[in-house]
Amino acid sequence: MNARWSARGLALAGAVALAVPLSAAPASALAPAATAPSATAPAAPLTNLDHLDFLLGSPTPAGVEGHSTYRLAEEPTLLAPWTYADARDGGTFERIGGGALDPATGDWGQGAYNADDTTRAAVVYLRHWKQTGDADSRHKAYELLRTVAYHQTTDGPDAGNVVLWMQPDGELNPSAEPVELPDPSDSGPSYWLARTVWALGEGYAAFADDDPDFAAFLKDRLALSRGAIEREVLSKYGQYVEADGKRVPAWLIVDGADASAEAVLGLTAAVRAGDDSSTTAARELAEGVAAMASGTSREWPYGAVLPWAQSPAMWHAWGSQMPAALAVAADVLDDPALAGPAIADATGFTTTLLTAGGPDNGWFPSPTDRVQIAYGADSRVQSLVALADTTGSSAFADLAGIQAAWFFGGNHAGARMYDPATGVTFDGLQPDGTVNRNSGAESTIHGLLTALALDAHPAIAARATALTSVTDRVGLTFVQAEDATSTDGTVSTPTSWTGESSWSGDALTLKPGQSATWGIGPADTKRWVEPVVFSQPGEQSLSRWRGNGVLKVTGPAQGISPTPGALLPHALTAPVSERQTELKVTAQRGDLVLDGLIVRPFVSRLVLEGAGSRSELVQSSAPGAERTTVSGGGTVRVYDARGRLLRTTAFDGEITVLLPSGGFAVAER
């Protein structure tokens, strides 16, 4: 299993917060906190720091060689958020750490605090301070940044890298249980290194004029971690490798465009504030992120910037700030070309994601993990808001309002996930609509980052908070291969996770001459179909899809992907008509191994409503201009595939709009 899917990675990606008996928590971890989200949204501002304040603890490290921070001798107590907060009766929460608690020592298997959450909490308080002038947020940002710096290793071969975990008393835990990679956690590049750069860069920018001495310290520490990235990652700048036949950059942090994007956010903040020494690293990482753009308006992943260079079959919502980083870098570095992949991600992929169900944890490549968490929803919001700011196009502001509505009930459960009255953000939304009512640091942080973005963009906030329910959705769907209405093939159950992708369920194998038929029903629009096929390197299969063309698949070379064999969508050459109710395939040469069928309509649709407001998104994947209708009255804006406004029309009742290929429209009242 790759490090990205370690126990820690899964926890941060939205797994249910660890449950610990009430008696097992330290006494200091028990306190009343914010209650669950209420039924009605309060007046602005939306940002409420109460629950994040509740999560903060005060470790006092004894000091260890290679770790120090600003004025540690004079100010020995640090500040950090507890990792998890489990819901208890009466609307209270219990703060807990990661892993098992040792009652004798008070230590956790992982720790109470971690650099991932401390860095991002610092960003919350920094942004709140700069937006509002709040003195308490300034103080907490200062203290959290001191803790961020303490996690850094300051000398030796691993200088600039970061120890992930800290115990309640401030003791660092370089090797957590269960084991995470890299181990020890400061022995190589990591997500927490990237997030440290994010926090230090934004911290330097915020304090540059306010406290020059502290800003100078932050700039030095930014240079320390940037040096680790330059030494361990950017030394490969300009080199490309292959993963399952795809050419990918070799100079991303942990091969991740997701991790690298968060580092870019910090580096560009520092550059904007005058740190020219961060310019080259910012540009090189941004170029690597941009190189992960993939697909077309018609073929998976529909223009998305993929997060992991080792797998062209993976996209996940959590940490998907790649478009945000590219939009900001395009502005700060005066390089409009960097915004191109971000725009394609927004107009092609994000619209597909919204109409398919929202910010799912993972499409691997089929929509396999449909849990949704605040980290994923916020990452999409941040990307759209950054594009709106950089391009000035209302296209991205329109989409940001629709995406941010997820926090206020505009999701498949109609559940409020963030409450401005308390600052609580729930930990997750299950596919069946069940809400994980814990509220740990990561969820709290990303709910607040969205709230801050909305407070800074009142028009987007007005749409997001008004749209409290999904009333219609027509978009990408998935048909399991084993759900064939008839087949003489063989159904088997492979191990779900391949190391780089995930089977959605069973596999259906068709040998030459064997066939399968699926019921797909009629539709209002033509549909693209992409069979998700598993193939080993060099293996070939040829299959005929009745009425929809011939599909030839050759298994790509493994390259740097973790395992041989690729599970990838392959587009059929001809679409499925509106009247077609069945899809039949016959294998002709080689074994055809199917996970299922991605079915994507020419025109996808999402309707959100609430309190007299309504937003309807329609998006086209058609090869040419496509007509469709929108309803509800108000104003409709039509955009092309680059997010450029083509026309604005006021209407009553219903109106027909002409969507350009790859474009979309938003009607709202």
Secondary structure, 3 states (H helix, E strand, C coil): CCHHHCHHHHHHCCCCCCCCCHHHCCHHHEECCCCCCCCCCCCCCCCCCHHHHHHEECCCCCCECCECCCCCCCCCCCCEECCEEEEEHHHEEEEECECCECCCCCCECCECEEHHHHHHHHHHHHHHHHHHCCHHHHHHHHHHHHHHHHHECCCCCCCCCECCEECCCCCEECCCCCCCCCCCCCCCCCHHHHHHHHHHHHHHHHHCCCCHHHHHHHHHHHHHHHHHHHHHCHHHCCCEEEECCEEEECCCHHHEHHHHHHHHHHHHHHHHCCCHHHHHHHHHHHHHHHCCECCCCCCCCCCCECCECCCCCCECCCCCCHHHHHHHHHHHCCCHHHHHHHHHHHHHHHHHHHHHCCCEEEECCCEEEEEECHHHHHHHHHHHHHHHHHHCCHHHHHHHHHHHHHHECCCCCCCECECCCCCCECCEECCCCCEECCCCHHHHHHHHHHHHHHHHCHHHHHHHHHCCEEEEEECCEEEEHHHCCEECCEEECCCCECCCCECCCCEEEECCCCEEEEECCCCCCCEEEEEEEEECCCCEEEEEECCCEEEEEECCCCECCCCCCEEEECCCCCCECCCCCEEEEEEEECCEEEEEEEEEECEEEEEEEECCEEEEEEEECCCCCEEEEEECCEEEEEECCCCCEEEEEEECCEEEEEECCCCEEEEEC
